[in-house]
Amino acid sequence: MRELTLPVPHASELSAAEILGIYRRHLSKGRARLASLTGAAMEVASEGSRVWDADANEYLDCGGYGVFLLGHRHPRVVKAVIEQIQRHPMATRLLLEPTAAIAAAALAAVAPPGLERVHFVNSGAEATETAIKLARAHGKHRLISAIGGYHGKTTGALAVTAKPLYQDPFRPLLPAEHVPYGDADALKQTLAGGDPACVILEPMQGEGGAVLPPPGYLTQVQQLCAEHDAMFVLDEIQTGLGRLGTWWGADAEGLRPDVMLVGKNLSGGVIPVAAAIATPQAYAPFDKDPYLHTSTFAASPVAMAAAAAAVTAIHDENLVERARTLGEELMTRLHDALTPLLGNAVADIRGRGLLIGIEMRDEGAAGELVLNLLEAGLLVNHSLNAHRVVRLTPPAVLTPSDLDWISRAFTSAATALARTTTSTKETR
């Protein structure tokens, strides 16, 4: 394996084996090992719902961890980013920067009423950190989150991500209490047992396995937070901006949290960007001291141009409604493809809009289904906090032929899985 020296070659000049070698030497041996298990394909191009590898194989992307609601390389977003790069890609941080103002106004315009202040960051985990710091600035040092929730892996965010697998190597973390998702009584008891708190929840758990809360639960959470002087933080990083077939998961029950977290598809999948949107009351510490929580690269002109273009595209192209109708169509197709072939091996197919989970009864079967779908040219994700759940977060730009592709891929993958399951039973 050749060692690279400066000037480094273009990626197109390297083979998959050479790239894999670089991963092992300079990135992660574990990541290289996982890539080898899945065939070590190199993604090199994308557009709309499609991704291509270095061997010109075409994939339909229903994964991407929720980033690509607008599809890949949405023309409006790409145009805005290119124009901004050519004009003024990074800010001095001393002068007023107009693209940040425009992006903030666009986001506030589509946010639930009362959420007016916007703090931009570079990732969803940073948005969680922002909310935690706002809560602490208000004297609310207790952290309460839901079992199965996922809010990021930075130190503060990890404290409220109730998953020992990710927490244990980094303890001690910030103290946090975890309650069952959907259990308002458990939250009530926890809130009553101590000082004012910060409660952070998702309107629908994504990495927890596409888990929907009971009707009225989130309204109860909001009421309990008000009664106990707790800050209510709604994590919409994966669910917001149309993913669920509404602008926000909050819309289903008319919620107005103190702070709402946004990310994933905020830039249309082009530039890393996220945000915390808050009420004026919750945001007051940052109004008082704008240097209380800052980052050199947060709210860069390029990211802001992408965010403003993405929010506008979601609105103008009616992608929220498309997410709703496409989600309904996909649910029907998934039932039609999986139920006849796998029967009781599938525990549940659930979701809202374009956040859909397929829960298998066996963790191994879920992993095999993901690999079978990859073989059929369909990209999906497993769920980090629920390994039996295969998760789909497709773009809202799917065409009828894309839907047919998904049906064929699931039929093929389920057929292969059923064959493997039958063979395994026969050898026992």
ZIRATA-V393353 format. One record per residue. N is the residue number from 0. RES is the residue in three letters. SS is DSSP state (hx for helix, st for strand, lp for the rest). Layout:
BEGIN
N;RES;SS
N;RES;SS
END
This chain:
BEGIN
0;MET;lp
1;ARG;lp
2;GLU;lp
3;LEU;lp
4;THR;lp
5;LEU;lp
6;PRO;lp
7;VAL;lp
8;PRO;lp
9;HIS;lp
10;ALA;hx
11;SER;hx
12;GLU;hx
13;LEU;lp
14;SER;lp
15;ALA;hx
16;ALA;hx
17;GLU;hx
18;ILE;hx
19;LEU;hx
20;GLY;hx
21;ILE;hx
22;TYR;hx
23;ARG;hx
24;ARG;hx
25;HIS;hx
26;LEU;hx
27;SER;lp
28;LYS;hx
29;GLY;hx
30;ARG;hx
31;ALA;hx
32;ARG;hx
33;LEU;hx
34;ALA;hx
35;SER;hx
36;LEU;hx
37;THR;lp
38;GLY;lp
39;ALA;lp
40;ALA;lp
41;MET;lp
42;GLU;st
43;VAL;st
44;ALA;st
45;SER;st
46;GLU;st
47;GLY;st
48;SER;lp
49;ARG;st
50;VAL;st
51;TRP;st
52;ASP;st
53;ALA;lp
54;ASP;lp
55;ALA;lp
56;ASN;lp
57;GLU;st
58;TYR;st
59;LEU;st
60;ASP;st
61;CYS;lp
62;GLY;lp
63;GLY;hx
64;TYR;hx
65;GLY;hx
66;VAL;lp
67;PHE;lp
68;LEU;lp
69;LEU;lp
70;GLY;lp
71;HIS;st
72;ARG;lp
73;HIS;lp
74;PRO;hx
75;ARG;hx
76;VAL;hx
77;VAL;hx
78;LYS;hx
79;ALA;hx
80;VAL;hx
81;ILE;hx
82;GLU;hx
83;GLN;hx
84;ILE;hx
85;GLN;hx
86;ARG;hx
87;HIS;hx
88;PRO;lp
89;MET;lp
90;ALA;lp
91;THR;lp
92;ARG;lp
93;LEU;lp
94;LEU;lp
95;LEU;lp
96;GLU;lp
97;PRO;hx
98;THR;hx
99;ALA;hx
100;ALA;hx
101;ILE;hx
102;ALA;hx
103;ALA;hx
104;ALA;hx
105;ALA;hx
106;LEU;hx
107;ALA;hx
108;ALA;hx
109;VAL;hx
110;ALA;lp
111;PRO;lp
112;PRO;lp
113;GLY;lp
114;LEU;lp
115;GLU;lp
116;ARG;st
117;VAL;st
118;HIS;st
119;PHE;st
120;VAL;st
121;ASN;lp
122;SER;lp
123;GLY;hx
124;ALA;hx
125;GLU;hx
126;ALA;hx
127;THR;hx
128;GLU;hx
129;THR;hx
130;ALA;hx
131;ILE;hx
132;LYS;hx
133;LEU;hx
134;ALA;hx
135;ARG;hx
136;ALA;hx
137;HIS;lp
138;GLY;lp
139;LYS;lp
140;HIS;lp
141;ARG;st
142;LEU;st
143;ILE;st
144;SER;st
145;ALA;st
146;ILE;st
147;GLY;lp
148;GLY;lp
149;TYR;lp
150;HIS;lp
151;GLY;lp
152;LYS;lp
153;THR;lp
154;THR;hx
155;GLY;hx
156;ALA;hx
157;LEU;hx
158;ALA;hx
159;VAL;hx
160;THR;lp
161;ALA;st
162;LYS;lp
163;PRO;hx
164;LEU;hx
165;TYR;hx
166;GLN;hx
167;ASP;hx
168;PRO;hx
169;PHE;hx
170;ARG;lp
171;PRO;lp
172;LEU;lp
173;LEU;lp
174;PRO;lp
175;ALA;lp
176;GLU;st
177;HIS;st
178;VAL;st
179;PRO;lp
180;TYR;lp
181;GLY;lp
182;ASP;lp
183;ALA;hx
184;ASP;hx
185;ALA;hx
186;LEU;hx
187;LYS;hx
188;GLN;hx
189;THR;hx
190;LEU;hx
191;ALA;hx
192;GLY;lp
193;GLY;lp
194;ASP;lp
195;PRO;lp
196;ALA;st
197;CYS;st
198;VAL;st
199;ILE;st
200;LEU;st
201;GLU;st
202;PRO;lp
203;MET;st
204;GLN;st
205;GLY;lp
206;GLU;lp
207;GLY;lp
208;GLY;lp
209;ALA;lp
210;VAL;st
211;LEU;st
212;PRO;lp
213;PRO;lp
214;PRO;lp
215;GLY;lp
216;TYR;hx
217;LEU;hx
218;THR;hx
219;GLN;hx
220;VAL;hx
221;GLN;hx
222;GLN;hx
223;LEU;hx
224;CYS;hx
225;ALA;hx
226;GLU;hx
227;HIS;lp
228;ASP;lp
229;ALA;lp
230;MET;st
231;PHE;st
232;VAL;st
233;LEU;st
234;ASP;st
235;GLU;lp
236;ILE;lp
237;GLN;lp
238;THR;lp
239;GLY;lp
240;LEU;lp
241;GLY;lp
242;ARG;lp
243;LEU;lp
244;GLY;lp
245;THR;lp
246;TRP;lp
247;TRP;lp
248;GLY;hx
249;ALA;hx
250;ASP;hx
251;ALA;hx
252;GLU;hx
253;GLY;lp
254;LEU;lp
255;ARG;lp
256;PRO;lp
257;ASP;lp
258;VAL;st
259;MET;st
260;LEU;st
261;VAL;st
262;GLY;lp
263;LYS;hx
264;ASN;hx
265;LEU;hx
266;SER;hx
267;GLY;lp
268;GLY;lp
269;VAL;lp
270;ILE;lp
271;PRO;lp
272;VAL;lp
273;ALA;st
274;ALA;st
275;ALA;st
276;ILE;st
277;ALA;st
278;THR;lp
279;PRO;hx
280;GLN;hx
281;ALA;hx
282;TYR;hx
283;ALA;hx
284;PRO;hx
285;PHE;hx
286;ASP;hx
287;LYS;hx
288;ASP;lp
289;PRO;lp
290;TYR;lp
291;LEU;lp
292;HIS;lp
293;THR;lp
294;SER;lp
295;THR;lp
296;PHE;lp
297;ALA;lp
298;ALA;lp
299;SER;lp
300;PRO;hx
301;VAL;hx
302;ALA;hx
303;MET;hx
304;ALA;hx
305;ALA;hx
306;ALA;hx
307;ALA;hx
308;ALA;hx
309;ALA;hx
310;VAL;hx
311;THR;hx
312;ALA;hx
313;ILE;hx
314;HIS;hx
315;ASP;hx
316;GLU;lp
317;ASN;lp
318;LEU;hx
319;VAL;hx
320;GLU;hx
321;ARG;hx
322;ALA;hx
323;ARG;hx
324;THR;hx
325;LEU;hx
326;GLY;hx
327;GLU;hx
328;GLU;hx
329;LEU;hx
330;MET;hx
331;THR;hx
332;ARG;hx
333;LEU;hx
334;HIS;hx
335;ASP;hx
336;ALA;hx
337;LEU;hx
338;THR;hx
339;PRO;hx
340;LEU;hx
341;LEU;hx
342;GLY;hx
343;ASN;hx
344;ALA;hx
345;VAL;st
346;ALA;st
347;ASP;st
348;ILE;st
349;ARG;st
350;GLY;st
351;ARG;st
352;GLY;lp
353;LEU;lp
354;LEU;st
355;ILE;st
356;GLY;st
357;ILE;st
358;GLU;st
359;MET;st
360;ARG;lp
361;ASP;lp
362;GLU;hx
363;GLY;hx
364;ALA;hx
365;ALA;hx
366;GLY;hx
367;GLU;hx
368;LEU;hx
369;VAL;hx
370;LEU;hx
371;ASN;hx
372;LEU;hx
373;LEU;hx
374;GLU;hx
375;ALA;lp
376;GLY;lp
377;LEU;st
378;LEU;st
379;VAL;lp
380;ASN;st
381;HIS;st
382;SER;st
383;LEU;lp
384;ASN;lp
385;ALA;st
386;HIS;st
387;ARG;st
388;VAL;st
389;VAL;st
390;ARG;st
391;LEU;st
392;THR;lp
393;PRO;lp
394;PRO;lp
395;ALA;lp
396;VAL;lp
397;LEU;lp
398;THR;lp
399;PRO;hx
400;SER;hx
401;ASP;hx
402;LEU;hx
403;ASP;hx
404;TRP;hx
405;ILE;hx
406;SER;hx
407;ARG;hx
408;ALA;hx
409;PHE;hx
410;THR;hx
411;SER;hx
412;ALA;hx
413;ALA;hx
414;THR;hx
415;ALA;hx
416;LEU;hx
417;ALA;hx
418;ARG;hx
419;THR;hx
420;THR;hx
421;THR;hx
422;SER;hx
423;THR;hx
424;LYS;hx
425;GLU;hx
426;THR;hx
427;ARG;lp
END
